Amino acid sequence: MMDTVAGIVRTLDGSFSAEHGVGQLKTYMMPSWRGGAELDAMRKIKTALDPKNLMNPGKIFPES
């Protein structure tokens, strides 16, 4: 269902998430929507702010 909605959203130049965040159910979508340099920058910011990975470990980004 989410993939169907995402397909429609893409045709309307929308995004897969809103101001409330991605949520654990949509992390698998991040590489196709915000991959490459953008996702890398997000990971670097998270690491800079949380070097010990104490805040939401394993829940923010898709598995590498």
Backbone as a ProteinNet text record, in pm:
[ID]
protein_1_A
[PRIMARY]
MMDTVAGIVRTLDGSFSAEHGVGQLKTYMMPSWRGGAELDAMRKIKTALDPKNLMNPGKIFPES
[TERTIARY]
81.6	0	86.4	188.3	274.1	345.5	386.9	456.9	364	237.7	139.9	121.2	104.7	89.4	215.3	332.5	458.5	469.5	423.1	424.9	341	224.9	137.5	202.4	258.8	322.9	438.7	516.3	627.2	577.2	465.5	413.5	368.1	339.4	295.8	410.1	534	654.5	649.1	588.9	581	698.5	685.5	789.3	730.2	815.2	768.4	747.1	778.8	766.3	728.5	687	649.6	728.5	683.5	756.8	768.5	685.3	689	797.2	860.7	968.8	930.3	1024.4	1007.6	928.5	961.3	897.4	968.6	956.9	1028.5	979	855.8	802.1	851.9	905.7	946.8	1097.8	1176.9	1321.5	1373.8	1309	1353.4	1337.3	1253.6	1231.4	1337.3	1409.3	1503.6	1606.5	1671.4	1771.9	1716.5	1594.8	1541	1489	1452.3	1400.8	1507.8	1595.7	1697.4	1832.4	1868	1991.5	2114.4	2224.2	2348.7	2400.1	2438.6	2500.3	2405.9	2278.4	2182.8	2172	2158.4	2151	2284.1	2393.7	2525.6	2539.2	2493.3	2498.7	2414.8	2297.6	2212.7	2283.7	2347.5	2420.1	2534.5	2605.8	2718.1	2669.8	2558.3	2501.8	2461.9	2396	2356	2478	2584.6	2706.9	2772	2771.4	2830.7	2753.7	2622.8	2540	2526.7	2544.9	2525	2634.1	2759.6	2870.8	2862.9	2795	2782.3	2656.2	2581.1	2459	2360.5	2339.7	2249.1	2103.9	2084.8	1948.9	1893.3	1789.1	1722.2	1817.3	1899.4	1993.1	1919.6	1961.5	1904.9	1764.4	1712	1572.8	1556.8	1662.2	1649.2	1681.5	1784.6	1832.5	1817.1	1807	1799.9	1932.3	1926.8	2049.4	2144	2270.6	2370.1	2410.4
-119.2	0	126.1	128.6	247.8	270.9	162.8	177.5	233.6	196.2	250.2	399.3	437	578.9	655.9	597.5	662.9	686.4	591.7	608.9	727.5	742	855.7	985.6	984.4	1103.9	1148.8	1052.2	1086.9	1158.1	1111.1	1174.6	1317.6	1348.3	1483.6	1566.2	1516.8	1582.9	1605.6	1511.5	1519.8	1449.9	1428.5	1363.5	1247.1	1158.9	1040.3	1066.2	1185.4	1216.5	1362.9	1395.5	1533.9	1582	1689.4	1749.7	1659	1559.6	1470.8	1363.2	1350.1	1253.5	1135.2	1046.2	931.7	819.6	789.1	676.1	547	450.2	324.1	242.4	261.9	184.1	231.2	352.5	407.2	420.5	374.8	390.6	320.8	213.3	142.8	229.2	333	420.1	530.2	555.8	667.7	664.6	552.1	555.4	597.1	558.1	594.4	738.2	793.3	930.5	1031	991.9	1083.2	1013.9	945.5	868.5	951	882.9	946.7	1047.1	1162.9	1266	1315.6	1323.4	1373.6	1278.7	1150.7	1052.4	1045.3	1055.9	1056.4	1176.6	1292.7	1412.8	1394	1332.9	1307.9	1216.4	1112.5	1020.4	1092	1179.1	1252.4	1348.4	1413.6	1502.6	1422.4	1310.2	1224.1	1179.8	1139.7	1095.5	1209.9	1329.5	1444.7	1480.1	1470.6	1505.8	1391.6	1270	1151.8	1048.3	1081	992.8	852.6	837.7	705.7	632.9	694.1	635.2	592.4	681.9	653.9	688.9	786.7	830.7	752.1	676.2	598	510.9	429.6	345.4	249.7	251.2	160.7	193	308.5	338.9	456.2	530.7	651.3	625.4	547.8	525.1	378	353	214.2	144.8	14	-63.7	-37.5	-25.1	0.9	-126.5
0	0	0	89.3	95.2	-36.7	-101.8	-229.5	-337.4	-333.2	-428.1	-405.7	-280.9	-247.3	-286.6	-257.7	-292.6	-443	-521.8	-667.5	-712.1	-652.8	-684.8	-639.5	-520.4	-465.8	-554.6	-605.4	-695.9	-821.4	-876.8	-998.7	-972	-846.5	-809.1	-750.9	-766	-714.1	-563.6	-492.5	-347.1	-280.7	-152.2	-74.4	3.3	50.3	121	269.2	314.4	455.9	472.7	592.8	623.1	744.5	803.8	914.6	1036.1	1047.4	1163.3	1152.6	1040.2	1025	938.5	921.6	832	898.3	1020.2	1087.7	1054.5	1141.4	1124.7	1006.1	966.1	854.3	718.2	712.2	583.3	566.3	661.7	646.9	520.9	480.5	359.3	234.1	241	126.1	114.3	220.8	221.5	108.8	80.5	-26.2	-162.5	-194.8	-326.2	-330.6	-215.9	-211.6	-173.7	-82.4	-29.9	-22.2	-126.9	-126.3	-157.4	-174.9	-214.7	-113.1	-161.7	-78.2	31.1	0.7	99.7	219.3	193.2	301.1	376	305.1	368.1	462.1	419.3	504	630.1	616.6	733.4	833.5	782.4	870	941.9	869.7	929.7	1038	1015.8	1116.9	1240.6	1218.1	1330.3	1408.6	1340.8	1407.5	1484.9	1428.7	1496.4	1624.1	1618.5	1733.5	1834.4	1789.5	1873.5	1844.1	1877.9	1840.7	1901.9	2014	2076.7	2031.9	1942.1	1886.4	1996	2091.4	2202.8	2170.7	2082.2	2049.1	1930.8	1954.3	1851	1769	1834.7	1758.4	1664.2	1538.7	1439.9	1393.5	1432	1398	1302	1277.9	1196.6	1050.4	1025.5	889.3	849.4	719.4	674.4	701.5	707.4	726.4	609.8	641.6	537	467.9
[MASK]
++++++++++++++++++++++++++++++++++++++++++++++++++++++++++++++++

